[in-house]
Structures are given as C-alpha cells and as structure tokens.
Amino acid sequence: MMKLAIIAAMERELEPLVEGWTLRSFDHGGTTFSGFETDDLIAVVGGIGGPRAELAARAVVEKFRPQVLISAGFAGALIRSLKVASVVTPNVIVDGRTGTEYRCQTSGDLVGGGVLVSAPDIADADSKAGLAERFHALVVDMEAATIAKVAEEFAIGFRCVKAISDEFDFFMPPMAPFVDADGGFRTRRFAAWALCHPRYWPATVRLARNSHRAAKALADWLRRNLKNDLRQATVVTLGTAEHLKT
C-alpha cells in the first residue's frame, strides 16, 4: 500500500520533483502508465484531459491502494493577481462539464483555497473570462475533477495542488490539435508546426519558460509539504453547482 499517489497530466510537470526517484511503469487494463516511486509515494503521468486522469486514478487506486490521491500539475490563472509559478491549493473542484462540485474537507471544516474548474478543453485567453464568471473560479485545469471523483468513490483522501503556467491574459498557442488519443502531447509535431507560424513564436517560448518555472515551484511546494505529512482531506460531493441551477 502506498501512502500518497500524485497524478499529473505530463511528465514535465513532475520532472523537478522526481529527480532521483525510481522509474516505475505499470500496466492496468491494457494501458501502460509511466511513473516514479520513492519510499511510500508514487507519482504517475496520467495524460492530458479528464478521461485520461480518471483512468490513471482508477489504475493507481486499484494497484497501489494509496491513502491519498493528489492532483498536481499546471493550471491557468482566471484572475489577474495570480502570476506564473504561483502555487494554488483549491478546496472546491468543479467539473466544468457537469457542474458537479467536489469539496475537500479536513476534520469537518473546509480548507481555504478557493475554486478550481476542470474544463473539457485547454483554456485560452478568450475562454478564461467566461470560466471565471460562470464558476467564480481562481484557476482552470482539465484533470482535477475526475481525480476527485475517484477519490470520493473509493473513500480515500484527496488534495489538489496546482502551479500557474499561464496567466489570465496569456496568448495561448493552439495546443489541442497536438494532444493525441492517449492524452500525450506531440511535442515534435507542435514544434514543426510552430516553425511555420512565426506569430506564435513569442508565446511558445514564453510558455516553455513559464512551464519550467511552474514545475520547479510545484516541486518545491510538494517537497516541503510532503515532508511535513501533507494534511489529507476527504471529498464531499455537492452535486450540480448552485450557479448552474439559476
């Protein structure tokens, strides 16, 4: 049994954290997942998107029986005050497709941290304002809600830790066409495409630098708090979010 299992979408989100860990790939249900292990902790690359994150979370729970699932990785800022490499630990996770809310509770009290919305698509500058207005969220990702769903289903602990890789008004290059069916990002194909589209060169370079800073900040936060026995939280589902009922 593992004490903690971290699930991220991409290996680059985990690289600074797992340096020196043991590479641990495993098969589950015909799917191979790559991961890294140290002591009683495993970090798994689940893939981009909610369905891939849920698949990875179920595989991890059934194979390793962790006490806590941690959704970790990059997120986009939905407010201007959040800057690149800011680390956010939201206590309310909203599934942007269904409106279902997952609230993290510790000892019966809500842990302050704000709202994260898991969107079905990569959020760009045009969609962020709408997400902020509709969900009153601070940050947006694609995976946290489905991981929270699995944690609740298996009655285990859950935490969400995200580092900002793109600020509110960041001009995001079109990334979605380069995400494959397994949730992987086709980096070489994107690079070849970007070479032919000079207008995206500045944003592509900025995003690479921002992602590097975000991964380091995320790793630093996790090292500090995992060492101090990261406080686990149970998950309570509130059903459809109130703001979607009106």
Secondary structure as UniProt FT lines:
FT   STRAND          4..8
FT   HELIX           11..18
FT   TURN            19..20
FT   STRAND          22..23
FT   STRAND          26..28
FT   TURN            29..30
FT   STRAND          31..38
FT   TURN            39..40
FT   STRAND          41..45
FT   HELIX           50..64
FT   STRAND          68..77
FT   TURN            80..81
FT   TURN            84..85
FT   STRAND          87..88
FT   STRAND          92..95
FT   TURN            96..98
FT   STRAND          100..106
FT   TURN            107..108
FT   STRAND          109..110
FT   STRAND          115..118
FT   HELIX           125..135
FT   STRAND          139..141
FT   HELIX           144..153
FT   TURN            154..155
FT   STRAND          157..166
FT   TURN            168..169
FT   HELIX           176..178
FT   TURN            181..182
FT   HELIX           187..195
FT   HELIX           198..200
FT   HELIX           201..227
FT   STRAND          234..240
FT   HELIX           242..244
//
